[in-house]
């Protein structure tokens, strides 16, 4: 999901930013610490954000990487200490419910008015007590306009993934949660359903797709695959889709309207066991400023939570001017935010293994 992983990881290693979480020393008299431990997705930060923060605040940042919300959650449950995490909406909901997060100190993070209004007050944290939006987006279909009919995509929506004209031409995102979202939405159900009959119907939908369409299950590798024409269509996050569209003029993006899709947010939070919460709040405030938010958006390619950066990216002369994927769709009553439901997650995890082995 996060592009350019090796490039950014190499950069982080070169700068000495990537490390395991460790205790903070007490060298900074204002915050009682001079080391900040940040735990983030692999490719999810601007080239200069960490170094600029270190220089401005006179501290060291240990920047560590995770590849899934569940891996991050396991580390926190295991007693690891981080000061800032950047998980996804449903995981934030879970961590709030389990008292694993502490409130944002809005006397320090006093620049929330920099945020785009559309990213605030989402169901996982209705008043943003515990979380500050970082990146956001939708899930949709990227397709090659020279091979895939636009009418097919817009008329069939998610069902186009089962159109046998395109057999062997499809990337299916290798994620149990997102794949079941696609199937449930195609069937007209909520992606947050707890109804086992509906979930099993979605399982059968995915099995049929697997058996008839010969899909390639992929994550980041699908980005280059679509850019270079290895496949003609794929399920994709809007941020990655924006990058694909910017690299290949034949590609288009469509988030199904009648069926709906996932509206997701990744946000900055502070664990309850953070060693340096004061400095963590300063880091969150720092990231929300224009220069840092622009660096993030430019480097990563996902929709910024900073309103001015978001607008500048799509304005005349902006990096994503005319790019249909960059600003996620809003105000569609069929779109949903994932809710945390551990029994359902365990069920679809078991079924997803069966799908790929079918």
N, C-alpha and C positions, 0 to 999 in steps of 0.2 A: 504494500500500500504506500510505503514511503520511498520515493524514488531516490536514486543516486546514493544508495546506502554506503557503498564502498568508498566513494569520493569523500563523503562527509566524515565517515569513520576514520579514514586516513588523515583528514584534516585535524580531527579531534586528537588523534594520537600524536600527530606532529606538534600540536600546540600544548600537549601534555594535559589536556582537559578531561580525558576519559579515564575514570578510575573507579575503584570500588568505594562504597560509602565508608566513611570513617569518622571518628570523633572530631569535634571542633575544638581548636585551641581557644584560649581566652585572651588573645592578643588585641582584639578590637574592643576598646572600653565601652563604646556605645552599644554594641550588640552582645557583648560577652563572648564573642567567637569571631574567628577570621577565616573560617572554612565553610562553604556552602555546598551541600550535597544535592545535586539535581539528577532526577531519574526520568528519562524521556524516551520517546520512540527513536528508532535508529537514525532517521533522517528527518529532523523536525525542528531545526533551529538555524538561524542566520549565521553566516560565516564569521561575523564579528561580535555577535551579541555577548558571548561569554567573555571574550578578551576585553571588550569595552566595559563590561560590568566589573571585572577584576580591577581594571585600571582606575575606574571612577571611585570604587569603594575600598580599594586597597586590600582586597581579600583574595583567597584562592577558591576556585570552583572545581569540585570533583563532578565531572559530567559522565554519568553512566547510562547505559542503553538497555532497553527491553524491547521484545518483539511481539508481546501480546499483553493485554490487560490482565489476563490470568497469571502470567509469569510475574508481573509487577505485584499483583495482589499477594501471591505466595511469598514473595520476598518480605513484604510488609508484615504478613502474619508470622513469618519466621523470626521477626524481631529486628530486621535490618532498619537502620535509621537513615532516612532521607529528609531533606528540608522542603523540597518542591517536587511534586509529581505532576505528570500531564496525562491522566487517564481519559477514557471515553465516558460519555454520559451515563450509560447503564452501570458502569463500574463505580462511578462517583455516587450514584444512588445507593449502591450496595454498601460502599464504605461509610456513607453518612449513616445508614441504618445500623451499622455495626460499631459506631462511635470511633472510627479509625481516622477521622479528619477533625481539624480544629477550624473555627471560623476565621475568615479573612479579616484582618485588622483594617477596616476601611478608614481609620484615621491616618494610616500610612498609605494604603492603596486608595488615594484620594482622587484618582484620575479615571474612574470608571466611566465618566462622561465621554471619554475617548472611544468607547465601544459603540459598535453599530447596534442600534436598538433591537434589530431582529435576532441577535444572539443572546439576549438577556431573558431571564425569568422563564426558563424552560422547565418542564415537569420534574426533571431529576433534582433540581435545586431552585425552587420557584422564585426566591428573592436573592439568589446568588450569595447566600450566607457563607457557603463553603468553597465556592468555585468561581474562577474568572475565565471566561471563554478565551481560547487561544487560536484554534482553527475550527472550521465548520464546513459542512457540505451535504450533498445528496449522493445516492447511488443511482446509476443509470446505465444506459447502453451506449458504448462507443461503436461506431460502424463505418465501414468504408463505403462512401457514396457511389463509387464506381462499380461496386459488386452487390451491395445490399440495397434493396429498394426502400426509399424513404417512406413510401406509402405502406409497405409491409411493416416497418418499425412502428409507425404512428398508429396504424390501424390495429395491429396485433399486440402491440406493447410487449409485455414479458413473454407472451406466447410465440413471438418471433424466434425466440431461442430454440423452439421446437419445429420451426419451419424447415422441412427436409431439403428445400432448395439450398440451404446453407450448411448441410451436414459436413462435418470436418473443418468448418471455418470458425468455430466458436471457442473463445476462452470463457470458462466458467470460473468465477472467483473462488479460490480454494479456502472457503470460510464457511463453516457450518451455519453460523448466525446469518450471514448475508445471503447464502444460497437458500436457506429456508424462508428468509424474507421474500426473495424473488418468487418462490413457489407459492407461498401463502397469498401474496399480493396478486399473482396471476389467477388464483382461484377465487379471489374476491374476499379473502379473510384478513383479519388484523394480523400483523406480524407479531403482535404480543398475545396472540390467542393462547389460552390454557386448555382448549378443547382437544383431547387426544385424537378424536376422529378427524378433526381438521388437520392436525399435525401429521397424522398418518396419510391423509390424502395428499398433503404436500410432499411427503416422502415418496409416494407412488409417482407423483409428478416428476420429481427429480430422478427417480429410477428410469422412467420412460425417456426422459431427456438423455440420460447416460446411455441407454440401450439403443436409441435411434439416431443420436446426433454426433456421437463420437467426440464429445467436448474435451478440450485440454484444460485440466485443472491447474491454475497458476495464480501467483500473486504479482510481485514486482516484475517478474520476467515477461508478463503479458504486456507491459508498457512498451518495451522495445519491439515485442512481437507484433503489436498493432502498428507501431510507427513504420516498421520495415516490411509490412505486408505479409507476415507469416500466417496471420488469420485475418478474417474480415469483420469480426464482431466480438465484443466482449463485455461482460459486466464489470463496471469500473467505478471507482470513487471519482467525484467531480474534480477534485484537485489533480489527480493523475490524468483524468480526461482532458483537462485544460492544457496540460503539458503535451499530450499526444496531439491535440488539435493545433497547437502552436508549432509542432514539428512536421506535421503531415497535412497539407491542405485538403486532402481527399477525405479526411475523417470528420465525422459529425458526432454530436452527443444528444441523447434524448432521455429525459427522466419521465417514465410513464405517468401520464396525467390522470387517466380514468382509473387505473389500478392503484396509483400511488407508489411511494417508495419510502426509504429511510431518510430522515433528516437527522444528521448526527453532529455532535459537538465534542471536541476534545478541549479540556480546560485545565488550568493550573490550580492545584490544591496543595494544602500543607498538612502532612500527616500529624496525627495527635501526638506522636512520639518524636517530632522534629527536635533536633538539638538547637537549632538557631532560627526560631520563628520570626524574630524581628528582621533579620537579614533576608529571610524568605519572602516576607511581605515587601521589602524593598526591591527584591528581584522581580516580583510580579509587577510592581509599579513601573519598574524600569522597562520591562518587556512591552508594556502597554503604550509607551511613548512612540511617537511617529517613527523616528529613525530605526529603532529596534524592530518595530512591527513591520516596517518596510523591508528591512534586511531579512526578516523571517519569510515574508511573502515572496520576495524576489528569489531567495535561495530554494525554498521548498515548493512553491507554486500552488499552495492551497489558499482558499479564501481567508483573508485576514479578518480578525475580529475588530480591528481598528477601523472606524468608519471612514476616515480620510484616506487611509492607505487603500481600503477596498475600492473607493471611488477613483483614486488616482491610477490604480492598476488597469481599470477598464476605460479610463478617459482617453481622449485623443492623444496619441503618442505613448500611451501606457503599454506595459508589457503584454497585457491581455485585451487590448482594444479589439472589439468585435469577436471575442472568443465566447461562444455560447455556453461553455461549461464553467467559466470561472466563478460567476456569482450564482450560488445555489438558489434553486427555486424556493419560494416561501408562499404561505397562505393558500396551500392546497389542502382541503380537508381530508384527502385520502393519504397524505403523508403523515408519518408517525415517527416518534422518538422511541428507541428501544427502552424497555423497562427491565430492571433486574428481576429474574425469576430463575432461581437455581435449579429447581426440579425440571423445568422445561428445558433449560440449557443442557442438563445432563441427558435428557431424553433425545434431543436433537443431535447431540454429540454422538450418541450410540447409533442413531439412524444415519447420520452422515457417513460414518465408517461403512455401513452397509451399502449406501448409495455408491460409493467409490469402488466397492468390491462386487457390485452387481454384474 
